[in-house]
Amino acid sequence: MNFLFACGGTAGHVNPALSIAAQLRSILPDSKVLFVGAGRELENRLVPRAGYELLNIRMSGLRRGFSPEDIAYNLKTMMNVAAANTQAAKAIRGFEPDAVVGTGGYICYPVLSVAARMHIPTFVHESNAVPGLTTKLLSMSVDNVLVSFQGLEGEYRRPERVIFTGTPVRDGFIAAKERAGERDAGAKPLVVSFWGSLGAERMNEVIAEFIKFNIDKMFFRHLHAAGKNGGVEVMKRRLKQLGAPDDLPEGVEIREYIDDMPSAMADADLILCRAGGSTIAELKAMGKPAVLVPSPYVTNNQQIENAKQVQKSGGALMLLEKTCTGQVLFDTVSGILRDADRLARMSEAQKASVGPEAASIIAEIILTRCS
């Protein structure tokens, strides 16, 4: 069988597609897989590295403003859509897919809409609690909308097409969860924090205060990823301004980036992070309690709504960035870590909120529809 995937722009779009593709390949080793992206750096790096063919189609998004620049940009996008439809149709005819799957990014719209008009089974996956514009536009034409949270049927005009599957996570998280919680007897709890690969200036300021409070108490160990935009040096300068020693004490570590995130999360007792769809799925897969500080800069407050869903289930606590200070975050984390029963309940809530592996569920849906 032939499977075509459309995705691009962020790891939260690309990684779920890679997980689904790998699952389909494990079931049907001789199947062919083609990825269609929009030429962004991330899909150009991740897709070929995973061993799949990648075809890029020129595509841009929409801006919601009404300035002359926004209007000009959107007119350009409309022209790109027309050209992308032609390129998508050519790619689909040449590849002859048995199913087309979209996991996010504007490139999904031309590819899946063209495939649906050709009566090819089509599926779009939405990792956020609030559907994005592309998912909303496609929900009327695709065979199924696959969602990450339960009870979201009412968000779509065709609720009968909505199926709860969860969000597929990278293989490393599935393997690492088997050893989650293992650590030397007597070791202090470990807190892991990160705000995305580039970091977040405001939250790094909060974390600097948070680290200073912890240095004074040393109640827990802490690993923080400050981001690739010079985050480590900026953090060190802030800590010095706050009166922290030049050399951080043992058990407190600041890195630019956490290369092996599955292992870091497996070792953690509590995780501090944003609330993107893929991050939420990884926390659930690992059964990890979290303090979520959603990004306030995401369209339609998607991360806030994601965090509300996890907080409602009992697996995490949400703090808003505008009211989050180093003191508030330190008191919150300390309170959770001191209450072993609460920490255990949060972990169980995370595990209970995820069903069987999402990639397996989605692969079964695709293959059933194609049979």
Number of C-alpha atoms within 10 A of each C-alpha: 16 15 20 25 28 29 29 30 19 14 16 23 23 24 23 24 29 25 20 25 24 21 20 24 17 11 13 12 11 11 13 18 20 21 25 23 28 23 17 14 12 15 24 17 10 16 21 12 10 11 10 16 13 20 15 19 22 15 25 19 17 15 14 10 10 10 10 9 11 14 15 13 15 19 13 15 19 16 12 18 23 12 15 24 21 15 18 25 19 12 18 20 12 9 15 15 20 19 22 26 27 33 27 27 24 24 29 27 26 24 30 30 21 21 25 18 13 12 13 19 21 28 25 28 27 25 29 23 24 22 19 17 17 19 24 18 13 22 23 16 20 24 20 24 27 26 23 24 24 14 12 16 17 10 13 17 12 14 15 12 17 22 20 20 25 29 34 28 26 20 13 12 21 15 14 18 19 11 12 20 16 11 14 7 6 6 9 15 17 23 22 22 25 24 22 16 14 16 20 18 16 12 22 24 16 19 26 25 22 20 27 22 19 18 20 9 9 16 15 18 21 23 20 24 23 30 22 14 14 12 20 20 14 15 21 18 13 18 21 14 11 14 9 20 13 10 9 15 12 10 14 18 14 20 17 19 19 19 10 10 15 21 17 18 25 22 21 23 23 24 24 22 21 27 27 23 22 22 18 28 26 21 26 26 27 24 25 29 29 34 23 27 23 24 20 15 9 11 12 13 14 23 25 24 17 24 28 19 18 25 19 12 15 20 28 27 21 22 18 13 16 10 8 16 20 20 16 14 21 20 14 14 20 14 13 20 19 12 10 11 11 16 21 17 14 25 23 17 22 26 18 15 18 21 13 10 15 24 24 18 19 24 19 15 16 23 15 9 14 13 6
